[in-house]
Amino acid sequence: MKLDPTVMATMSKEDFRVLAAVEVGMKTHDLVPASLCMQIAKLRHGGANKVMSSLLRDKLLSHDRSKGYDGYRLTNSGYDILALHSLRKRGIAG
């Protein structure tokens, strides 16, 4: 799948917080449970679920149930969007 940087224009601050939370959670978990993601991102239950569904729709997250429990992981596009966001925040990329 090709990277679509126009997705960044429609993303909110909460979207980036959830992406970063999943990345942090993936340091210790293969699949990050939704509850851990909400705890790291410091979002309420309903808000985090709405954000995660929009990130799933844009294919920045993937939802997996194969390890015996529900969990989320970043896709390659999700990693790329996070990297572009951090570069844009630092003023390196426009």
Secondary structure, DSSP 8 states (H G I E B T S, - for coil): ----TTHHHH--HHHHHHHHHHHHHTTT-SSB-HHHHHHHHT--HHHHHHHHHHHHHTTSEEEE-TTSS-EEEE-HHHHHHHHHHHHHHHTS--
